């Protein structure tokens, strides 16, 4: 029996790595994102169904679930990975940017879960959300981002509590710095400010990390794969840093 999965933000970075890993684990995968071209590239590599969708739009969230059901006949896993940054203190942040960060990072996950849960209840499936270490502790000039990621952690725990009695699990992963195109661009910017290159910037931001290095997207994908497996069948409401 082939299990069906949806990965939001599945066209690049961590989402693309998750799609590759789930496909390798014999999931049938649907990937969503706002840009069609990267979705098509990952689809060509993995056989995933690409769906251009804005995670913050209720109709798009439902369309993604409908596409997965049409393609696979069932849905066993939802990975809420789509997210954006947005630096700034409360005074520096515009209301429009604040709304955009919360809509993508936490409201988008709510909408995806809301659309997927009726199907996940039927299959006793699971949800994995991708938050951030910024959801566990405050960072400088990150009011909107940290608030949104903290909200995503609590949304996950609420789902775990409410839907555990009907067999649905929900868990959250909180990555630190992970080598992705988005992170590379931020390291290039930081390196310019600190007089170093990209690798030097990664060393700076990893200086207080016990392993003294950034992570790889495939390491986050491996955690998702475990949480989606039978081996994690008694794990719900967990927040994994």
DAWOVEN-V666689 format. One record per backbone hydrogen bond with DSSP energy under -1.0 kcal/mol. CO is the residue of the C=O (numbers start at 1). NH is the residue of the N-H. E is the energy in kcal/mol with one decimal. If there is no record, write none. Layout:
CO,NH,E
CO,NH,E
This chain:
3,28,-3.3
4,76,-3.0
4,77,-1.5
5,30,-2.6
6,79,-3.0
7,32,-2.2
12,16,-1.5
13,17,-1.9
14,18,-2.4
15,19,-2.3
16,20,-2.3
17,21,-2.4
18,22,-2.8
19,23,-2.2
20,24,-2.2
21,25,-1.7
22,27,-2.7
23,26,-1.6
28,5,-2.6
29,49,-2.8
30,7,-2.7
31,51,-2.7
32,10,-2.2
33,53,-2.7
36,40,-2.5
37,41,-1.9
38,42,-2.1
39,43,-2.5
40,44,-2.1
41,45,-1.2
42,46,-2.1
43,47,-2.8
49,31,-2.4
51,33,-1.2
54,57,-2.2
57,61,-2.3
58,62,-2.1
59,63,-2.2
60,64,-2.1
61,65,-1.6
62,66,-2.6
63,67,-2.4
64,68,-2.1
65,69,-2.5
66,70,-2.7
67,71,-2.0
68,72,-3.1
69,73,-2.1
76,126,-2.2
77,6,-2.0
78,128,-2.6
79,8,-2.5
79,81,-1.2
80,130,-2.6
88,143,-1.7
89,93,-2.1
94,98,-2.8
95,99,-2.4
96,100,-2.0
97,101,-2.5
98,102,-2.3
99,103,-2.7
100,104,-2.1
101,105,-2.4
102,106,-2.1
102,107,-2.7
103,108,-1.9
106,110,-2.2
107,111,-2.7
108,112,-2.3
109,113,-2.8
110,114,-2.8
111,115,-2.1
112,116,-2.1
113,117,-2.8
116,120,-2.3
117,121,-2.7
118,122,-1.1
119,123,-1.6
120,124,-1.1
120,125,-2.3
125,169,-1.7
126,78,-1.9
127,171,-2.4
128,80,-2.2
129,173,-2.7
132,135,-1.9
133,136,-1.1
133,137,-1.3
139,142,-1.0
141,88,-3.5
142,146,-2.8
143,147,-1.7
144,148,-2.5
145,149,-2.6
146,150,-2.3
147,151,-2.1
148,152,-1.8
149,153,-1.6
150,154,-1.9
151,155,-2.5
152,156,-2.2
153,157,-2.0
154,158,-2.5
155,159,-2.2
156,160,-2.4
157,161,-2.2
158,162,-2.7
159,163,-2.8
160,164,-1.2
163,166,-1.1
163,168,-2.1
164,167,-2.2
169,127,-2.3
170,237,-3.3
171,129,-2.5
172,240,-3.0
173,131,-2.7
175,133,-2.3
177,215,-2.8
178,180,-1.2
180,184,-3.0
181,185,-1.9
182,186,-1.8
183,187,-2.5
184,188,-2.4
185,189,-1.9
186,190,-2.6
187,191,-3.1
188,192,-1.8
189,193,-1.5
190,194,-2.1
191,196,-2.7
197,201,-2.2
198,202,-2.4
199,203,-2.1
200,204,-1.9
201,205,-2.4
202,206,-1.3
204,207,-1.3
206,209,-1.4
209,212,-1.9
215,179,-2.7
216,219,-1.5
216,220,-1.1
217,221,-2.3
218,222,-1.9
219,223,-1.4
220,224,-2.2
221,225,-2.5
222,226,-2.0
223,227,-2.4
224,228,-1.8
226,229,-1.6
229,232,-1.2
230,233,-1.9
232,235,-2.2
238,172,-2.9
240,174,-3.5
